[in-house]
């Protein structure tokens, strides 16, 4: 499943979407807007579309499904203006074995960080 949204993420609802009887491991990675970037203090980040985000997320999803034995995957990417502490994205993987879940989640995170279909603008406090 892939989702692009401007709305805040709700962790409890996400857990319920992925929980299944045959799942032995659920791995969630939430990326969060951090307050300090090097010497500068961040006030927020604006994420804008610069391509087809849904298609790029779908490619990541299919790549992960082809490489690891997973039960389900959920990739969520937020767009719009986000402030410090807001959730940016989620890679959530369920699998029978924890090794597959961890590896798939890590790979998904690496791919989401490098998405070409998003433009990121960091905003700093003067």
QUIVENDA-V669360 format. One record per backbone hydrogen bond with DSSP energy under -1.0 kcal/mol. NH is the residue of the N-H (numbers start at 1). CO is the residue of the C=O. If there is no record, write none. Layout:
BEGIN
((NH CO) (NH CO))
END
This chain:
BEGIN
((3 75) (5 77) (14 10) (15 11) (16 12) (17 13) (18 14) (19 15) (23 20) (24 95) (25 95) (27 93) (29 91) (31 89) (33 86) (37 40) (40 37) (42 35) (43 123) (44 123) (45 82) (46 121) (47 80) (48 119) (50 117) (53 51) (56 52) (57 53) (58 54) (59 55) (60 56) (61 57) (62 58) (63 59) (64 60) (65 61) (66 62) (67 63) (68 64) (70 68) (71 94) (72 94) (74 92) (75 1) (76 90) (77 3) (78 88) (79 5) (80 47) (82 45) (85 33) (86 83) (88 31) (90 76) (91 29) (92 74) (93 27) (94 72) (95 25) (101 97) (102 98) (103 99) (104 100) (105 101) (106 102) (107 103) (108 104) (109 105) (110 106) (111 107) (112 108) (113 109) (115 112) (119 48) (121 46) (123 44) (125 41))
END
